[in-house]
Amino acid sequence: MRSANNWRPLFAIGDSLGYGETVRAAAVAIEAANFNPDVRVYEDLYLVFEQYREKGYWTNQQKQGLWTDDIVQALGEFEHGFWVSLTNQGLYDILYREMIYCRNVQKNFADGSPRKSKNGFYREQFKPVWCKLGIEAQQAQSSKIISLVGHKQGTGETPDAE
Protein backbone atom coordinates (compact mmCIF):
# COMPACT_ATOMS: atom_id res chain seq x y z
CA MET A 1 0.00 0.00 0.00
CA ARG A 2 2.43 2.70 1.17
CA SER A 3 5.47 1.27 -0.61
CA ALA A 4 3.54 0.93 -3.87
CA ASN A 5 2.75 4.64 -3.72
CA ASN A 6 6.48 5.42 -3.52
CA TRP A 7 7.11 3.77 -6.87
CA ARG A 8 4.44 5.60 -8.88
CA PRO A 9 6.58 8.69 -9.66
CA LEU A 10 9.47 6.44 -10.68
CA PHE A 11 7.18 4.46 -12.98
CA ALA A 12 5.99 7.69 -14.61
CA ILE A 13 9.56 8.88 -15.18
CA GLY A 14 10.65 5.48 -16.47
CA ASP A 15 7.67 5.32 -18.84
CA SER A 16 8.38 8.79 -20.22
CA LEU A 17 12.02 7.85 -20.88
CA GLY A 18 11.09 4.50 -22.43
CA TYR A 19 12.32 2.35 -19.54
CA GLY A 20 8.93 1.48 -18.02
CA GLU A 21 9.36 -2.29 -17.91
CA THR A 22 12.93 -2.04 -16.61
CA VAL A 23 11.87 0.26 -13.77
CA ARG A 24 8.97 -2.06 -12.90
CA ALA A 25 11.26 -5.10 -12.82
CA ALA A 26 13.72 -3.27 -10.56
CA ALA A 27 10.90 -2.20 -8.25
CA VAL A 28 9.60 -5.77 -7.97
CA ALA A 29 13.10 -7.07 -7.20
CA ILE A 30 13.70 -4.43 -4.52
CA GLU A 31 10.27 -4.93 -2.94
CA ALA A 32 10.74 -8.71 -2.86
CA ALA A 33 14.05 -8.26 -1.05
CA ASN A 34 12.48 -5.82 1.43
CA PHE A 35 9.22 -7.74 1.95
CA ASN A 36 8.33 -7.79 5.62
CA PRO A 37 5.31 -10.00 6.35
CA ASP A 38 4.85 -8.37 9.76
CA VAL A 39 4.28 -4.99 8.15
CA ARG A 40 2.33 -6.33 5.17
CA VAL A 41 -0.19 -8.18 7.34
CA TYR A 42 -1.10 -4.95 9.13
CA GLU A 43 -1.43 -3.07 5.83
CA ASP A 44 -3.73 -5.79 4.53
CA LEU A 45 -5.69 -5.98 7.80
CA TYR A 46 -6.32 -2.24 7.49
CA LEU A 47 -7.67 -2.80 3.97
CA VAL A 48 -9.92 -5.63 5.19
CA PHE A 49 -11.46 -3.46 7.90
CA GLU A 50 -11.84 -0.58 5.41
CA GLN A 51 -13.62 -2.85 2.91
CA TYR A 52 -16.10 -3.97 5.55
CA ARG A 53 -16.61 -0.38 6.73
CA GLU A 54 -17.23 0.87 3.19
CA LYS A 55 -19.82 -1.87 2.66
CA GLY A 56 -21.72 -0.59 5.70
CA TYR A 57 -21.11 -3.78 7.65
CA TRP A 58 -21.36 -2.06 11.04
CA THR A 59 -23.97 0.29 12.42
CA ASN A 60 -22.81 3.43 14.23
CA GLN A 61 -23.55 1.89 17.62
CA GLN A 62 -21.71 -1.33 16.86
CA LYS A 63 -18.04 -1.91 17.63
CA GLN A 64 -16.15 -2.66 14.44
CA GLY A 65 -15.22 -6.29 14.94
CA LEU A 66 -14.68 -9.24 12.63
CA TRP A 67 -14.51 -12.93 13.30
CA THR A 68 -11.12 -14.56 12.76
CA ASP A 69 -12.59 -16.82 10.06
CA ASP A 70 -13.82 -13.77 8.10
CA ILE A 71 -10.45 -12.00 8.43
CA VAL A 72 -8.45 -15.03 7.27
CA GLN A 73 -10.80 -15.55 4.33
CA ALA A 74 -10.57 -11.88 3.30
CA LEU A 75 -6.76 -11.91 3.57
CA GLY A 76 -6.64 -15.06 1.44
CA GLU A 77 -8.60 -13.32 -1.32
CA PHE A 78 -6.03 -10.57 -1.92
CA GLU A 79 -4.54 -10.63 -5.43
CA HIS A 80 -0.94 -10.74 -4.23
CA GLY A 81 -1.61 -14.17 -2.67
CA PHE A 82 0.65 -13.77 0.39
CA TRP A 83 -2.03 -15.08 2.76
CA VAL A 84 -3.60 -17.90 0.72
CA SER A 85 -2.37 -20.59 3.11
CA LEU A 86 -2.87 -18.53 6.30
CA THR A 87 -4.83 -20.28 9.05
CA ASN A 88 -6.53 -18.88 12.12
CA GLN A 89 -3.64 -20.11 14.26
CA GLY A 90 -1.13 -18.57 11.85
CA LEU A 91 -2.87 -15.21 12.19
CA TYR A 92 -2.88 -15.54 15.98
CA ASP A 93 0.87 -16.27 15.91
CA ILE A 94 1.60 -13.19 13.78
CA LEU A 95 -0.54 -10.87 15.91
CA TYR A 96 0.89 -12.27 19.16
CA ARG A 97 4.19 -10.49 18.37
CA GLU A 98 2.40 -7.16 18.88
CA MET A 99 0.44 -8.51 21.87
CA ILE A 100 -2.85 -8.49 19.95
CA TYR A 101 -5.07 -11.31 21.13
CA CYS A 102 -8.38 -12.59 19.83
CA ARG A 103 -11.47 -11.54 21.69
CA ASN A 104 -15.12 -12.49 21.77
CA VAL A 105 -16.76 -10.68 18.83
CA GLN A 106 -20.54 -10.62 18.52
CA LYS A 107 -22.18 -10.44 15.14
CA ASN A 108 -25.69 -9.08 14.61
CA PHE A 109 -27.52 -10.43 11.60
CA ALA A 110 -29.65 -8.16 9.41
CA ASP A 111 -32.29 -10.84 8.89
CA GLY A 112 -33.15 -10.84 12.60
CA SER A 113 -31.39 -14.11 13.39
CA PRO A 114 -30.04 -14.38 16.92
CA ARG A 115 -26.70 -12.74 17.58
CA LYS A 116 -23.68 -15.07 17.57
CA SER A 117 -20.24 -14.79 19.13
CA LYS A 118 -16.91 -16.17 17.95
CA ASN A 119 -13.23 -15.41 18.33
CA GLY A 120 -12.16 -12.35 16.39
CA PHE A 121 -10.67 -8.89 16.55
CA TYR A 122 -11.90 -5.34 16.88
CA ARG A 123 -10.57 -2.53 14.71
CA GLU A 124 -9.42 -0.58 17.78
CA GLN A 125 -6.98 -3.40 18.67
CA PHE A 126 -4.94 -2.63 15.54
CA LYS A 127 -4.93 1.17 15.74
CA PRO A 128 -1.71 1.50 17.82
CA VAL A 129 0.21 -0.68 15.35
CA TRP A 130 -1.34 1.07 12.33
CA CYS A 131 -0.30 4.44 13.78
CA LYS A 132 3.21 3.19 14.59
CA LEU A 133 3.64 1.94 11.01
CA GLY A 134 2.07 5.05 9.49
CA ILE A 135 -0.83 3.11 7.99
CA GLU A 136 -3.43 5.19 9.80
CA ALA A 137 -2.93 8.71 11.10
CA GLN A 138 -3.10 9.03 14.85
CA GLN A 139 -5.90 11.28 16.04
CA ALA A 140 -4.88 14.13 18.32
CA GLN A 141 -6.40 13.89 21.77
CA SER A 142 -8.32 17.02 22.69
CA SER A 143 -6.44 17.20 26.01
CA LYS A 144 -3.14 17.42 24.07
CA ILE A 145 -4.15 20.32 21.80
CA ILE A 146 -2.55 23.64 22.76
CA SER A 147 -4.15 26.90 21.69
CA LEU A 148 -1.74 29.37 20.13
CA VAL A 149 -2.01 33.14 20.17
CA GLY A 150 -3.56 34.33 16.91
CA HIS A 151 -2.17 37.01 14.60
CA LYS A 152 -3.94 39.95 13.01
CA GLN A 153 -4.76 39.10 9.45
CA GLY A 154 -1.97 40.23 7.12
CA THR A 155 0.18 42.09 9.71
CA GLY A 156 1.99 39.32 11.53
CA GLU A 157 1.26 41.10 14.81
CA THR A 158 -0.45 39.52 17.79
CA PRO A 159 -3.89 40.95 18.66
CA ASP A 160 -2.76 42.47 21.98
CA ALA A 161 0.22 44.33 20.43
CA GLU A 162 -1.90 47.39 19.58
ABEGO torsion letter per residue (X at the ends): XAAAAAAAAAAAAAAAAGAAAAAAAAAAAAAAAABBAAAAAAAAAAAAAAAAAAAGABBAABBBBBBAAAAAAAAAABAAGAAAABBAAAAAAAAAAAGBBBBBBBBBBAAGBBBBBBBBBBAAAAAAAAAAAGABBBBBBAAABBBBBBBBBGAGBBAAAX
